[in-house]
Amino acid sequence: MRIEYLYRYPVKGLTAEALDQAEVETGGAIPWDRAFALAQGDAEFDPARPEFLPKYKFMCQMKIAKIAGLRTLFDP
């Protein structure tokens, strides 16, 4: 397998961040990929008891075109 480009999306639904490299363990994921999300006002997310929420509960470029102008940069 050859990987030519490597990206992560620190904030789900926003812009990608190009990576030069990433360490991924078997069965794991790219660190900090989709670690954050912008919830819709009615998402009813409880940080004390996090649970899966369906995709439509979060903002994304497909639904809100204006957020395509936002650029994300994450520095852990």
MMTF fields as JSON, N, C-alpha, C and O atoms, coordinates in Angstrom:
{
  "mmtfVersion": "1.0.0",
  "mmtfProducer": "UNKNOWN",
  "numBonds": 303,
  "numAtoms": 304,
  "numGroups": 76,
  "numChains": 1,
  "numModels": 1,
  "chainsPerModel": [1],
  "groupsPerChain": [76],
  "chainIdList": ["A"],
  "bondAtomList": [4, 2, 8, 6, 12, 10, 16, 14, 20, 18, 24, 22, 28, 26, 32, 30, 36, 34, 40, 38, 44, 42, 48, 46, 52, 50, 56, 54, 60, 58, 64, 62, 68, 66, 72, 70, 76, 74, 80, 78, 84, 82, 88, 86, 92, 90, 96, 94, 100, 98, 104, 102, 108, 106, 112, 110, 116, 114, 120, 118, 124, 122, 128, 126, 132, 130, 136, 134, 140, 138, 144, 142, 148, 146, 152, 150, 156, 154, 160, 158, 164, 162, 168, 166, 172, 170, 176, 174, 180, 178, 184, 182, 188, 186, 192, 190, 196, 194, 200, 198, 204, 202, 208, 206, 212, 210, 216, 214, 220, 218, 224, 222, 228, 226, 232, 230, 236, 234, 240, 238, 244, 242, 248, 246, 252, 250, 256, 254, 260, 258, 264, 262, 268, 266, 272, 270, 276, 274, 280, 278, 284, 282, 288, 286, 292, 290, 296, 294, 300, 298],
  "bondOrderList": [1, 1, 1, 1, 1, 1, 1, 1, 1, 1, 1, 1, 1, 1, 1, 1, 1, 1, 1, 1, 1, 1, 1, 1, 1, 1, 1, 1, 1, 1, 1, 1, 1, 1, 1, 1, 1, 1, 1, 1, 1, 1, 1, 1, 1, 1, 1, 1, 1, 1, 1, 1, 1, 1, 1, 1, 1, 1, 1, 1, 1, 1, 1, 1, 1, 1, 1, 1, 1, 1, 1, 1, 1, 1, 1],
  "groupList": [{"groupName": "MET", "atomNameList": ["N", "CA", "C", "O"], "elementList": ["N", "C", "C", "O"], "formalChargeList": [0, 0, 0, 0], "bondAtomList": [1, 0, 2, 1, 3, 2], "bondOrderList": [1, 1, 2], "singleLetterCode": "M", "chemCompType": "L-PEPTIDE LINKING"}, {"groupName": "ARG", "atomNameList": ["N", "CA", "C", "O"], "elementList": ["N", "C", "C", "O"], "formalChargeList": [0, 0, 0, 0], "bondAtomList": [1, 0, 2, 1, 3, 2], "bondOrderList": [1, 1, 2], "singleLetterCode": "R", "chemCompType": "L-PEPTIDE LINKING"}, {"groupName": "ILE", "atomNameList": ["N", "CA", "C", "O"], "elementList": ["N", "C", "C", "O"], "formalChargeList": [0, 0, 0, 0], "bondAtomList": [1, 0, 2, 1, 3, 2], "bondOrderList": [1, 1, 2], "singleLetterCode": "I", "chemCompType": "L-PEPTIDE LINKING"}, {"groupName": "GLU", "atomNameList": ["N", "CA", "C", "O"], "elementList": ["N", "C", "C", "O"], "formalChargeList": [0, 0, 0, 0], "bondAtomList": [1, 0, 2, 1, 3, 2], "bondOrderList": [1, 1, 2], "singleLetterCode": "E", "chemCompType": "L-PEPTIDE LINKING"}, {"groupName": "TYR", "atomNameList": ["N", "CA", "C", "O"], "elementList": ["N", "C", "C", "O"], "formalChargeList": [0, 0, 0, 0], "bondAtomList": [1, 0, 2, 1, 3, 2], "bondOrderList": [1, 1, 2], "singleLetterCode": "Y", "chemCompType": "L-PEPTIDE LINKING"}, {"groupName": "LEU", "atomNameList": ["N", "CA", "C", "O"], "elementList": ["N", "C", "C", "O"], "formalChargeList": [0, 0, 0, 0], "bondAtomList": [1, 0, 2, 1, 3, 2], "bondOrderList": [1, 1, 2], "singleLetterCode": "L", "chemCompType": "L-PEPTIDE LINKING"}, {"groupName": "PRO", "atomNameList": ["N", "CA", "C", "O"], "elementList": ["N", "C", "C", "O"], "formalChargeList": [0, 0, 0, 0], "bondAtomList": [1, 0, 2, 1, 3, 2], "bondOrderList": [1, 1, 2], "singleLetterCode": "P", "chemCompType": "L-PEPTIDE LINKING"}, {"groupName": "VAL", "atomNameList": ["N", "CA", "C", "O"], "elementList": ["N", "C", "C", "O"], "formalChargeList": [0, 0, 0, 0], "bondAtomList": [1, 0, 2, 1, 3, 2], "bondOrderList": [1, 1, 2], "singleLetterCode": "V", "chemCompType": "L-PEPTIDE LINKING"}, {"groupName": "LYS", "atomNameList": ["N", "CA", "C", "O"], "elementList": ["N", "C", "C", "O"], "formalChargeList": [0, 0, 0, 0], "bondAtomList": [1, 0, 2, 1, 3, 2], "bondOrderList": [1, 1, 2], "singleLetterCode": "K", "chemCompType": "L-PEPTIDE LINKING"}, {"groupName": "GLY", "atomNameList": ["N", "CA", "C", "O"], "elementList": ["N", "C", "C", "O"], "formalChargeList": [0, 0, 0, 0], "bondAtomList": [1, 0, 2, 1, 3, 2], "bondOrderList": [1, 1, 2], "singleLetterCode": "G", "chemCompType": "PEPTIDE LINKING"}, {"groupName": "THR", "atomNameList": ["N", "CA", "C", "O"], "elementList": ["N", "C", "C", "O"], "formalChargeList": [0, 0, 0, 0], "bondAtomList": [1, 0, 2, 1, 3, 2], "bondOrderList": [1, 1, 2], "singleLetterCode": "T", "chemCompType": "L-PEPTIDE LINKING"}, {"groupName": "ALA", "atomNameList": ["N", "CA", "C", "O"], "elementList": ["N", "C", "C", "O"], "formalChargeList": [0, 0, 0, 0], "bondAtomList": [1, 0, 2, 1, 3, 2], "bondOrderList": [1, 1, 2], "singleLetterCode": "A", "chemCompType": "L-PEPTIDE LINKING"}, {"groupName": "ASP", "atomNameList": ["N", "CA", "C", "O"], "elementList": ["N", "C", "C", "O"], "formalChargeList": [0, 0, 0, 0], "bondAtomList": [1, 0, 2, 1, 3, 2], "bondOrderList": [1, 1, 2], "singleLetterCode": "D", "chemCompType": "L-PEPTIDE LINKING"}, {"groupName": "GLN", "atomNameList": ["N", "CA", "C", "O"], "elementList": ["N", "C", "C", "O"], "formalChargeList": [0, 0, 0, 0], "bondAtomList": [1, 0, 2, 1, 3, 2], "bondOrderList": [1, 1, 2], "singleLetterCode": "Q", "chemCompType": "L-PEPTIDE LINKING"}, {"groupName": "TRP", "atomNameList": ["N", "CA", "C", "O"], "elementList": ["N", "C", "C", "O"], "formalChargeList": [0, 0, 0, 0], "bondAtomList": [1, 0, 2, 1, 3, 2], "bondOrderList": [1, 1, 2], "singleLetterCode": "W", "chemCompType": "L-PEPTIDE LINKING"}, {"groupName": "PHE", "atomNameList": ["N", "CA", "C", "O"], "elementList": ["N", "C", "C", "O"], "formalChargeList": [0, 0, 0, 0], "bondAtomList": [1, 0, 2, 1, 3, 2], "bondOrderList": [1, 1, 2], "singleLetterCode": "F", "chemCompType": "L-PEPTIDE LINKING"}, {"groupName": "CYS", "atomNameList": ["N", "CA", "C", "O"], "elementList": ["N", "C", "C", "O"], "formalChargeList": [0, 0, 0, 0], "bondAtomList": [1, 0, 2, 1, 3, 2], "bondOrderList": [1, 1, 2], "singleLetterCode": "C", "chemCompType": "L-PEPTIDE LINKING"}],
  "groupTypeList": [0, 1, 2, 3, 4, 5, 4, 1, 4, 6, 7, 8, 9, 5, 10, 11, 3, 11, 5, 12, 13, 11, 3, 7, 3, 10, 9, 9, 11, 2, 6, 14, 12, 1, 11, 15, 11, 5, 11, 13, 9, 12, 11, 3, 15, 12, 6, 11, 1, 6, 3, 15, 5, 6, 8, 4, 8, 15, 0, 16, 13, 0, 8, 2, 11, 8, 2, 11, 9, 5, 1, 10, 5, 15, 12, 6],
  "groupIdList": [1, 2, 3, 4, 5, 6, 7, 8, 9, 10, 11, 12, 13, 14, 15, 16, 17, 18, 19, 20, 21, 22, 23, 24, 25, 26, 27, 28, 29, 30, 31, 32, 33, 34, 35, 36, 37, 38, 39, 40, 41, 42, 43, 44, 45, 46, 47, 48, 49, 50, 51, 52, 53, 54, 55, 56, 57, 58, 59, 60, 61, 62, 63, 64, 65, 66, 67, 68, 69, 70, 71, 72, 73, 74, 75, 76],
  "secStructList": [7, 7, 7, 7, 7, 7, 3, 3, 7, 1, 3, 3, 6, 1, 7, 7, 3, 3, 7, 1, 7, 7, 7, 7, 7, 6, 6, 7, 7, 7, 6, 6, 6, 6, 7, 3, 3, 7, 5, 7, 6, 6, 7, 7, 7, 7, 6, 6, 1, 7, 7, 7, 7, 7, 4, 4, 4, 5, 7, 7, 6, 6, 6, 7, 4, 4, 4, 4, 4, 7, 7, 7, 7, 7, 7, 7],
  "xCoordList": [0.845, 0.0, 0.897, 1.915, 0.501, 1.236, 0.287, -0.797, 0.701, -0.086, 0.599, 1.739, -0.094, 0.494, 0.201, 1.046, -0.968, -1.369, -1.987, -2.669, -1.743, -2.25, -2.885, -2.247, -4.132, -4.87, -5.589, -5.883, -5.858, -6.761, -7.705, -7.415, -8.817, -9.832, -10.006, -10.842, -9.231, -9.339, -10.762, -11.219, -11.459, -12.846, -13.719, -13.636, -14.545, -15.41, -16.217, -16.869, -16.163, -16.952, -16.283, -16.834, -15.092, -14.382, -13.208, -13.164, -12.264, -11.19, -10.189, -10.007, -9.552, -8.532, -7.204, -6.95, -6.375, -5.031, -4.062, -4.12, -3.176, -2.204, -1.17, -0.72, -0.802, 0.207, 1.386, 1.208, 2.584, 3.765, 3.889, 4.377, 3.436, 3.502, 2.513, 2.026, 2.228, 1.366, 1.669, 1.935, 1.629, 1.801, 0.422, -0.381, 0.163, -1.131, -0.881, -0.156, -1.479, -1.361, -2.423, -3.433, -2.209, -3.177, -4.54, -4.667, -5.553, -6.902, -7.127, -8.217, -6.119, -6.227, -6.631, -7.051, -6.5, -6.867, -5.756, -4.871, -5.81, -4.853, -5.113, -6.25, -4.076, -4.279, -4.967, -4.61, -5.94, -6.705, -7.598, -8.112, -7.799, -8.713, -10.144, -10.562, -10.889, -12.284, -12.449, -13.412, -11.474, -11.503, -12.536, -12.994, -12.895, -13.831, -14.92, -14.75, -16.035, -17.14, -17.916, -17.907, -18.584, -19.456, -20.89, -21.447, -21.473, -22.82, -23.87, -23.689, -24.964, -26.124, -26.699, -26.451, -27.445, -28.004, -28.89, -29.025, -29.494, -30.403, -29.742, -30.44, -28.422, -27.718, -27.87, -27.765, -28.114, -28.311, -27.154, -27.366, -25.935, -24.749, -24.453, -24.432, -24.223, -23.903, -22.435, -22.114, -21.528, -20.112, -19.81, -18.793, -20.672, -20.474, -20.783, -20.254, -21.648, -22.018, -22.056, -23.129, -20.874, -20.853, -21.409, -21.092, -22.228, -22.817, -22.759, -22.603, -22.886, -22.922, -24.107, -25.213, -23.862, -24.934, -24.892, -23.807, -26.036, -26.053, -25.422, -25.389, -24.932, -24.218, -25.004, -24.414, -26.312, -27.106, -27.146, -27.621, -26.667, -26.636, -25.435, -25.298, -24.563, -23.35, -23.309, -23.9, -22.601, -22.435, -21.416, -20.462, -21.63, -20.665, -20.794, -21.802, -19.769, -19.748, -20.881, -21.387, -21.276, -22.337, -23.664, -24.434, -23.925, -25.175, -25.065, -26.034, -23.897, -23.702, -22.492, -21.357, -22.74, -21.662, -20.704, -19.52, -21.185, -20.334, -19.158, -18.117, -19.292, -18.177, -17.037, -15.963, -17.256, -16.17, -15.055, -13.914, -15.363, -14.357, -13.484, -12.47, -13.858, -13.055, -11.863, -11.977, -10.738, -9.555, -9.206, -9.162, -8.961, -8.632, -7.156, -6.566, -6.58, -5.205, -5.181, -5.574, -4.728, -4.707, -3.273, -2.567, -2.838, -1.483, -1.582, -1.69, -1.544, -1.69, -0.504, -0.426],
  "yCoordList": [-1.166, 0.0, 1.238, 1.286, 2.221, 3.483, 4.62, 4.745, 5.432, 6.598, 7.836, 8.139, 8.544, 9.728, 11.001, 11.893, 11.094, 12.283, 11.835, 10.812, 12.602, 12.25, 13.497, 14.544, 13.368, 14.493, 14.051, 12.872, 15.026, 14.799, 15.987, 17.066, 15.768, 16.807, 16.995, 16.325, 17.898, 18.06, 18.393, 17.917, 19.22, 19.566, 18.94, 19.309, 18.004, 17.282, 18.255, 19.163, 18.048, 18.862, 20.137, 20.837, 20.461, 21.657, 21.256, 20.131, 22.163, 21.922, 20.877, 20.646, 20.261, 19.248, 19.911, 21.06, 19.166, 19.609, 18.573, 17.4, 19.003, 18.086, 17.675, 18.492, 16.405, 15.885, 15.333, 14.746, 15.524, 14.917, 13.461, 12.62, 13.177, 11.817, 11.665, 12.652, 10.432, 10.134, 8.726, 7.836, 8.527, 7.192, 6.616, 7.206, 5.46, 4.805, 3.353, 2.642, 2.92, 1.526, 0.695, 1.232, -0.591, -1.49, -1.291, -1.346, -1.061, -0.838, 0.563, 0.873, 1.414, 2.766, 3.775, 3.412, 5.024, 6.123, 7.166, 7.135, 8.073, 9.175, 10.034, 10.443, 10.312, 11.104, 12.444, 13.155, 12.767, 14.011, 14.16, 15.252, 13.109, 13.194, 13.202, 12.279, 14.237, 14.424, 14.361, 13.8, 14.959, 14.981, 15.972, 15.859, 16.942, 17.985, 18.129, 17.709, 18.724, 18.968, 20.187, 20.52, 20.843, 21.97, 21.459, 21.157, 21.367, 20.812, 21.851, 23.046, 21.383, 22.239, 22.61, 21.914, 23.674, 24.134, 23.118, 23.157, 22.21, 21.217, 19.857, 18.853, 19.807, 18.521, 17.791, 16.565, 18.505, 17.891, 16.982, 15.864, 17.463, 16.695, 16.898, 18.03, 15.805, 15.865, 15.472, 14.286, 16.44, 16.104, 15.182, 14.488, 15.165, 14.272, 12.82, 11.889, 12.641, 11.292, 11.285, 11.197, 11.379, 11.454, 10.192, 9.074, 10.391, 9.292, 9.643, 10.808, 8.633, 8.841, 9.726, 9.544, 10.681, 11.508, 11.387, 11.305, 11.373, 11.245, 12.459, 13.557, 12.242, 13.26, 14.563, 15.643, 14.478, 15.685, 16.615, 17.745, 16.171, 17.012, 17.964, 18.784, 17.85, 18.656, 19.521, 19.184, 20.647, 21.543, 20.948, 20.287, 21.189, 20.762, 21.663, 22.347, 21.657, 22.517, 22.196, 23.087, 20.951, 20.551, 21.242, 21.601, 21.426, 22.046, 23.555, 24.278, 24.032, 25.454, 25.915, 25.852, 26.37, 26.702, 27.758, 27.739, 28.668, 29.746, 29.233, 29.888, 28.096, 27.619, 27.076, 26.778, 26.945, 26.524, 27.565, 27.239, 28.801, 29.856, 29.798, 30.493, 28.987, 28.848, 27.947, 26.962, 28.278, 27.434, 26.947, 27.737, 25.675, 25.115, 24.757, 24.326, 24.941, 24.538, 24.054, 24.777, 22.855, 22.269, 21.955, 21.28, 22.436, 22.205, 21.552, 22.238, 20.216, 19.535, 19.833, 19.356],
  "zCoordList": [0.0, 0.0, 0.0, 0.69, -0.778, -0.823, -0.457, -1.026, 0.481, 0.881, 0.314, 0.667, -0.562, -1.186, -0.408, -0.341, 0.173, 0.923, 2.234, 2.296, 3.267, 4.586, 5.208, 5.314, 5.61, 6.185, 7.454, 7.652, 8.298, 9.426, 9.488, 8.971, 10.121, 10.304, 11.809, 12.415, 12.428, 13.882, 14.334, 15.373, 13.54, 13.847, 12.77, 11.598, 13.168, 12.229, 11.375, 11.891, 10.069, 9.155, 8.677, 7.826, 9.209, 8.767, 7.876, 7.38, 7.672, 6.715, 7.189, 8.384, 6.212, 6.487, 6.822, 6.459, 7.517, 7.853, 7.281, 7.648, 6.388, 5.783, 6.825, 7.629, 6.799, 7.721, 6.93, 5.863, 7.455, 6.853, 7.274, 6.52, 8.498, 9.025, 10.175, 10.727, 10.522, 11.668, 12.14, 11.332, 13.433, 13.998, 14.276, 14.999, 13.692, 13.851, 14.223, 13.527, 15.314, 15.729, 15.033, 14.577, 14.947, 14.342, 14.994, 16.218, 14.172, 14.678, 15.208, 15.688, 15.133, 15.666, 14.61, 13.512, 14.949, 14.054, 14.065, 14.92, 13.126, 13.098, 14.336, 14.572, 15.129, 16.345, 16.066, 15.126, 16.884, 16.854, 15.632, 15.388, 14.861, 13.723, 14.241, 14.941, 13.9, 14.302, 15.827, 16.349, 16.515, 17.98, 18.509, 19.645, 17.674, 18.076, 17.023, 15.878, 17.416, 16.483, 16.964, 18.149, 16.031, 16.36, 16.352, 15.296, 17.523, 17.64, 17.264, 17.496, 16.685, 16.445, 17.812, 18.796, 17.877, 19.142, 19.845, 21.068, 19.088, 19.677, 19.883, 20.026, 19.901, 19.955, 21.283, 21.318, 22.369, 23.684, 24.074, 24.544, 23.88, 24.249, 25.724, 26.207, 26.443, 27.86, 28.031, 27.952, 28.266, 28.391, 29.569, 29.563, 30.57, 31.71, 31.343, 31.95, 30.342, 29.885, 28.353, 27.756, 27.716, 26.251, 25.603, 26.009, 24.604, 23.841, 22.361, 21.997, 21.516, 20.074, 19.712, 20.221, 18.83, 18.282, 16.766, 16.191, 16.109, 14.652, 13.964, 14.519, 12.769, 11.995, 11.851, 11.88, 11.697, 11.466, 12.679, 12.565, 13.821, 15.021, 15.033, 15.941, 14.018, 13.971, 12.729, 11.703, 12.827, 11.685, 10.715, 11.127, 9.43, 8.421, 7.203, 7.027, 6.37, 5.191, 4.228, 3.545, 4.168, 3.249, 3.599, 2.709, 4.904, 5.337, 5.505, 5.275, 5.903, 6.177, 5.363, 5.835, 4.159, 3.221, 3.768, 3.434, 4.592, 5.104, 5.93, 5.974, 6.575, 7.391, 6.532, 7.053, 5.236, 4.341, 4.331, 4.004, 4.68, 4.738, 5.981, 6.054, 6.952, 8.167, 7.89, 7.16, 8.464, 8.353, 9.746, 10.69, 9.879, 11.182, 11.238, 10.247, 12.395, 12.661, 14.094, 15.01, 14.284, 15.622, 15.995, 15.246, 17.142, 17.629, 18.999, 20.015, 19.023, 20.314, 21.171, 22.304]
}
